[in-house]
Amino acid sequence: MKVALIGTHGVGKTTLCFEIAARLKRRDVDVELVREVARRCPLPINRETSVQAQSWILSTQMAWELEAAAQHPFVLCDRSVLDNYCYLVFAAGPQPMWEPLLSGWLATYDLLIKVPLWTTPRWDGVRDVDLLFQREIEQHLEQQIERRGLRPLRLDNDDRDRWGEMVMARLEPLVCPMPSLFPEDEADMRTPGREPPG
């Protein structure tokens, strides 16, 4: 199974990615993370990106996803090829040569999770902090989602504290089908005023 977080830069995808991975590992799911590829790009990125840079990023993203999927049953991607393609569209407009491969690759994701634009980007040593650039990538992404008829799991902008729970509610029936061995204990722990056993 392969899941990817999508959204413009600076909205918390990486933080959420680590949270989901930790939750899955606590359920004994063998999960592998595919980190953000752009940070390893040897060419300029952000507003200075180019067709060459984004082609490197797209190719590397696909290679890392293939490598992860060959060794682990669950792959969680900090970004998808769709996000990275939006930076290519920003740099040079739509790229017909990428379209067939991109469409085919999008079908390999079992779930896309859309992280909304809710905050301004903060400097982390790599990512651009220009607000207009952040919003333009978000607009490109929304246009791509609509044009391709994609239906990602959209996280609620006003319910950020529950994003991890919302994602797990979608994933658990798919990857954690075994019920708890101690459902009564879990129910007791969730009951207000009840102390956990032990």
Buried (B, 14 or more C-beta within 10 A) or exposed (E): BBBBBBBBBBBBBBEBBBBBBEBBEEBEBEBBBBEBBBBEBEBEBBEEBBBBBBBBBBBBBBEBBEEBBEEBEBBBBBBBBBBBBBBBBBBEEEBEEBEEBBEEBBEBBBBBBBBBBBEEBEEEEEBBBEEEBBEBBBEBBBEBBEEEEBEBBEBEEEEBEEBBEBBBEEBBEEBBEEEEEEEEEEEEEEEEEEEEEE
